Amino acid sequence: MRALEPALQALALSVEVQPDQNWNSALNQIETKLRAMQKSTHGPEDEHWASEAVLQLRAIKNAWRNRAMHGVVRYGEDDAVRIFESVKFFMQTLALRLTE
């Protein structure tokens, strides 16, 4: 989950959101900006990318990050593999449009 923090910061900066907030606040602002990326102004590929990125990050945050970072649950090996694959897919999605 800590590996996602630089990704969240990069995504926030790419849409002109200050990344120094908690995850939920930053993600809400990022979602607002990404949802504004429409076919008519940004093109269908950018709109698709933005929709996918925000969906993946919100799902990761709600399904795994909150519970792990707040000490609610410990994950086993099978869970860790699923989480890793989801995070990997999210990072690959970001890499299509963002750079360091």
PLY file of the C-alpha trace (Angstrom):
ply
format ascii 1.0
element vertex 100
property float x
property float y
property float z
element edge 99
property int vertex1
property int vertex2
end_header
0.00 0.00 0.00
2.89 2.36 0.69
4.06 1.87 -2.89
0.84 3.52 -4.03
1.60 6.80 -2.29
4.04 8.09 -4.98
1.56 6.94 -7.64
-1.24 8.85 -5.92
1.00 11.93 -5.73
1.92 11.69 -9.41
-1.70 11.26 -10.41
-2.74 14.20 -8.22
-0.05 16.48 -9.64
-0.97 15.48 -13.20
-4.47 16.89 -12.64
-3.33 19.86 -10.52
-4.45 18.56 -7.12
-2.27 19.04 -4.04
-1.13 15.53 -3.03
-0.34 16.31 0.61
-3.82 15.43 1.86
-5.20 12.18 3.17
-6.02 9.55 0.56
-9.76 10.09 0.59
-9.59 13.87 0.17
-7.00 13.64 -2.57
-8.87 10.87 -4.34
-12.14 12.82 -4.24
-10.45 15.81 -5.86
-8.64 13.62 -8.39
-11.92 11.91 -9.30
-13.56 15.28 -9.91
-10.75 16.31 -12.26
-10.59 12.96 -14.06
-14.35 12.84 -14.57
-14.06 16.19 -16.32
-11.92 14.49 -18.98
-14.56 13.94 -21.62
-14.44 12.66 -25.16
-15.37 16.06 -26.54
-12.44 17.90 -24.97
-9.75 15.30 -24.27
-10.52 12.51 -26.69
-11.95 9.05 -26.08
-8.63 7.45 -25.13
-7.89 10.00 -22.40
-11.42 9.68 -21.06
-11.09 5.89 -20.96
-7.70 6.07 -19.25
-8.96 8.52 -16.62
-12.03 6.41 -15.87
-9.94 3.28 -15.50
-7.33 4.91 -13.27
-9.81 6.38 -10.82
-11.88 3.20 -10.68
-8.83 1.07 -9.91
-7.44 3.37 -7.23
-10.80 3.77 -5.47
-11.30 -0.01 -5.50
-7.83 -0.67 -4.07
-8.31 1.97 -1.38
-11.73 0.74 -0.31
-11.09 -2.99 -0.59
-7.61 -3.26 0.91
-5.76 -0.08 1.81
-8.12 1.28 4.47
-8.41 -2.01 6.32
-4.68 -2.76 6.23
-3.40 0.72 7.11
-5.81 1.06 10.03
-4.93 -2.31 11.52
-8.34 -3.88 10.96
-7.08 -6.95 9.13
-3.97 -8.91 8.22
-3.82 -10.49 4.81
-2.63 -13.98 3.95
-0.59 -15.11 0.97
-3.54 -15.57 -1.41
-4.87 -12.13 -0.51
-1.42 -10.63 -1.00
-1.20 -12.06 -4.52
-4.62 -10.61 -5.45
-3.70 -7.23 -4.00
-0.32 -7.25 -5.75
-1.93 -8.03 -9.11
-4.49 -5.25 -8.66
-1.83 -2.72 -7.70
0.33 -3.87 -10.61
-2.55 -3.30 -13.04
-3.17 0.16 -11.58
0.51 1.10 -11.90
0.54 -0.12 -15.51
-2.52 2.03 -16.21
-0.79 5.11 -14.76
2.37 4.38 -16.72
0.43 4.75 -19.96
0.05 8.49 -19.34
2.28 9.61 -16.46
6.03 9.92 -16.11
8.23 10.37 -13.08
0 1
1 2
2 3
3 4
4 5
5 6
6 7
7 8
8 9
9 10
10 11
11 12
12 13
13 14
14 15
15 16
16 17
17 18
18 19
19 20
20 21
21 22
22 23
23 24
24 25
25 26
26 27
27 28
28 29
29 30
30 31
31 32
32 33
33 34
34 35
35 36
36 37
37 38
38 39
39 40
40 41
41 42
42 43
43 44
44 45
45 46
46 47
47 48
48 49
49 50
50 51
51 52
52 53
53 54
54 55
55 56
56 57
57 58
58 59
59 60
60 61
61 62
62 63
63 64
64 65
65 66
66 67
67 68
68 69
69 70
70 71
71 72
72 73
73 74
74 75
75 76
76 77
77 78
78 79
79 80
80 81
81 82
82 83
83 84
84 85
85 86
86 87
87 88
88 89
89 90
90 91
91 92
92 93
93 94
94 95
95 96
96 97
97 98
98 99
